[in-house]
Amino acid sequence: MISKVIIGSTFKGCCRYVMLKPGAEVLFASGVRADKVLNTITDFDAIRSLRPGLKKAVIHTSISFAYEDKSKLTDEIMIQVAQAFLKKIGLHENQAVCVKHTDAKHHDHEHFHINSSRVGYDGRVVSDKFIKNRAAKACDELEAEFKLTVARGHGLGSGKVYRSQNQNKVKDEIRTAINSGLSDGVTDFDELTRYLTNKGIEMKVQYQSTGRVNGISFRKDDIAFKGSSIDKSLSYRKLISHLANQRGIGHIENGFNKNKQIDYEK
């Protein structure tokens, strides 16, 4: 099992992404309605309002299983794993919705997402200190308890990023696709977006509240990377410079029209 934890500020984006993804299946919900995504967001926000000053109330966790476990992972087993995971990290008494994704083109591994609230029904807040290490430790324990395949390269307490061989494979696929697009003569962000979309890759430019570009990220099979973490040449600034050079106009400061940005979280 591999866990990926994101701590966020609003439930809207993560709930819409998790629940509206094609092929998404709700495994269970606790303290929130899961019939419509708007109802889920409303219910999360109602309890979150008990702590209006809390900036980071959302814990979004994705858990992926090894290829070897696919045949034994029924929905019931995944529900048991998810509920046990929440208990181990101290969120079992808080609101949560767990959703399985089944849309990946090469769906060789099972995975689900859990959106949970740090704010309890009494207004108490679950600490997010060392949450990534706590999640990794929980996964290690659950692998043993449920007799699941041990994730390679999975360690405890070191603060390292936990990646499976599949995550590294996806990173290589994204890098290869981007380089292929550039080699094929792609000259602007809209072209590159379409090129990558056809290969099942989402590209998203991140903006600060001031409107200034903060960076660029790529996602495939529910695994996301910053451009610079894939390759230093794929940071936002270097990528727009490369595209500008392909057009023969030299470096430009902003190669992406914010008004044309595709919303990957419906």
N, C-alpha and C positions, 0 to 999 in steps of 0.2 A: 504494500500500500504506500502511496505517495500523497502527502497532503500539501496543499498550497493555500495559504491564508492571506486574505486581504482585509485590512481594517479600513472601513469607509465612513463617510459622514451622512449619507442619505440612503434610504431603502429603495427609492424609485428606480434608479439605474440598475442595481443588482437584481432586484425582483423582476424587472421587465426582461433583462437578459436571461436570467435563469428559467423563468416560467414561459416566456414566449419563444424560446428557441425551438425551431422545427423539431418535432420528435420528443419534446420534453414530456416527462411523465412524473407527476407528483407522487412521491412515495409516502410521505406523511406530513402533517402540519400540526403544530402545537401552539394554541393561543392565537392563531390567525385563521381567517377563512382562506381557502385555496381554490375556490370556485372561479374567481376572477382576479386577475393580477391587481386591479385597482382596489379590491377589497383587502387583499393581502397587505398592500402598501398602507392603506388607511389604518388597519389594525396594528401594524408595527408602529406607525407614527403616533397612534393614540397613547401607547405605553411609553414611547420615547419622550413624549411631551412632559412626562413626570420629571425629567432632567433636561430642561431646555438649554442649560449652559454646557452640556456635554457635546463636544465637537465630533468625536468619533464613537458613534453608537453601534455601528454595524460590523459584524464579523462574517465575512463571506469565505467559506471553506470549500475547496474542491478536493475530492478524494478519488484517486485512480487506483485500480487494482492491476495486478500482473496479468499478462496474457494467459498464463497457466491456470488462473482462477476462474476464467470466464465460464466454464461449464458448470461450476458449482455455485455460482452467485445468482440465486433466485432473488426476486424482489424482497421476500421475507428476510433473507439473510442480510441483504443490504440495509434494510430498515433496522435490524438488530445491531448491525455494525454502526450505523449512523447514530442511533440512540445511545449506544455504549460510548461512542466517541464524545458526544455532547456531555455525558456524565463525567468523563475523565477530565475534560477541560473546564468543568464547572458551569456549563450552560444548559444543563438538562431541565432546570426549572424555569427557564426563560422561553420567550417566544422563538419559534423556529419553523422553517419550511424546508423540506428536503426534496430535491428534484433530480431524477435520473435523466441524463442526456443520451440519446440513441441515434443522433444524426450524423456522426462522423463518417466520412467516406470509407475510411479504413478502420472500422469499429472493432478492433481486435481486443481492446481492453474496456472493461466496464468502468464507469465513473459516475459520481453524483455530486451535486452541489448542496450545501447547507447555508441558507441565510439565517442568521440568528442575531438577536438583540442583546447587547450588554446590559440593558436596563431591565431589571426585574419588575414584577407586578407591584412590588412594594417600593419601587424607586431606587433600590440598591443597584449598584453598578458592579458587574464582574470585571475584575482586572484584566487588562490585555498585556500585562508584563510578561515577557518571554513567551508570548502566545505561539509563535512559530515552533519554538523548541518544545513547548507543551504538547502541541498538535503532533509533532514528529514522534515524541515519546509515546503518546496515546496510540498512534498507528503501529509502532513496534509492539506494544503490548497486545493490541487487537489481532495482529498477525498470528501471535502465538495462541491467543484464546480461541480464535476461529479457525486455526490450522490453515492459514493462508500463506502464500508464497512470500518469503522475505524479500523486501525491496533491496536491490543491489545499491551499494554506496550510501545506505541510509545510516546515519549516525545520530547520536544524542548530545544535546547540551553544548554544542560547539558554535551555534549561530550560523552554521553553513546553510547554503541553499540546497535543498534536497531535490535531486533530479533523478529520474529513472532513465534507463537507456532510451525509452520512448521519447522523453523530453529532449534529449540530445539529438535524437533522430529528426524530430520535428524542427529543431533549430537549424539543422543542416538543410532540411527541405526548404525552409523559408529563405535561407541564404542563397541556395542554388536557384530558386525561383526568381528572386530579385535580380541576381546577376544575369540570369538568362534574359529577363525582361530588358535590362540595360543593354545587353549584347544584341538584342533584337531591334534596338533602336528606339525604345520608349524615351520620350523627351519631356514629359510633364507628369505631374502627380495624378491627374485624372486618368491618363493613359495607364500609368503604373497601377492605379487602383483597380481598373478594369482587368488588366492583365493578371494581377494577383487574385482577384475575385474568381476568375475562371479556373484558378488552381486551388480554390478552397481556402484562400488566405485573406484575412481582413487586415487592412492598414488603417491606422487612426493617428491623426495628429492631436497631441495634447496641448491645451491652452491654459495659461494662467488666468486668474480672474480679471487681469488687466487687458487680456486679449493677446498678450505676447505668447509666442510659441514656447512651450515647455519641453517638447520632445516628440518623438514618434514611436509608435509601437506596432507590432505585428502579431496576429493571432491565427493559429491553425489547430483544429481539433481541440478547442477549449484550452490551449496552452499559449500563453502570451509572453512576448519578450520585448524589451526596449530595443530599438534599432542598434544602439551602440553595444548592447550586450551580445548581439548576434555577430557583429563585426564592427570595428571602430569606423570603418568606411561607410557604415549605414546609419550614422547619427543623422538627425534632421538636417543640420547645417551642411554636412558633407554630401548628403544625398541631393539636396537642392542645387548645390554647386555642380555636382556631376550632371544632373539633368540640364542645367543651364548650359554647361559646356557642350552637351550633346546637341543643343539647339544652336550653338555657336554664338551665344550672347554673353558669355562670361558669368561670373557669380552674381546672384541676385539675393537680396535680403529675405524676401518672403516668396517662396515658390508655390505656395498653396493658397487657394482662395477659400477663406473660412466659410463663406456663404455656400460653397459647394461641398462642404464636408459631409461625408456619408455618416448617418447615424447607425452604428452597428448594434446599439442597444435599443431595440424597438420601443 
